[in-house]
Amino acid sequence: MPEINGASMLQTLAKEDTLRVFAAVVAATGTGLPQHSGNTTSITWTTTTGVSRRTRLSDAAVVTALKELTEAHLILASPEGDGWHTDFGAVSQAAASLRS
């Protein structure tokens, strides 16, 4: 499990474009946790194009923000690297460390 640093998460979100991209990822993917429906489990991912449409930021700005958000453990990249979703587990872990 990667080291979760709440201060690093907040520093990443303190940049306007990055905050807008994070909000778009959360809006598109919710918590990022697997959703169960009958015998099917799925995870919703969003793409660079989807985030660009939601935020009206350039693809270059979105790619930069997605990289920063991934490095801060606020979002997770798909194994193929072409989709992202909220990393609710890491956000929860950072919040829990504040209570310690």
RARARA-V513297 format. One line per field, one symbol per residue. ss: DSSP state (~ for helix, > for strand, _ for the rest). phi: phi as a letter, one per 20 degrees, with the letter a starting at -180 (. if undefined). psi: psi as a letter, one per 20 degrees, with the letter a starting at -180 (. if undefined). A space follows every 50 residues. Layout:
BEGIN
ss=???
phi=???
psi=???
END
This chain:
BEGIN
ss=_____~~~~~~~~__~~~~~~~~~~~~~~_____>>>__>>>___>_~~~ ~~~~~___~~~~~~~~~~~~~___>>>______>>>_~~~~~~~~~~~~_
phi=.ffecgffffffffegffffffgffffedmfnfgddbmedcbcedcdgff fgffemefgffffffffffffemecdefgemdbbbgdgffffffffffef
psi=pqppohghghhgiipgghgggghggghhiciiqqppocjppqppqqrggg ggghikqqhghgggghgghghikhrqqrhijjqqrpmhghggggghhhi.
END
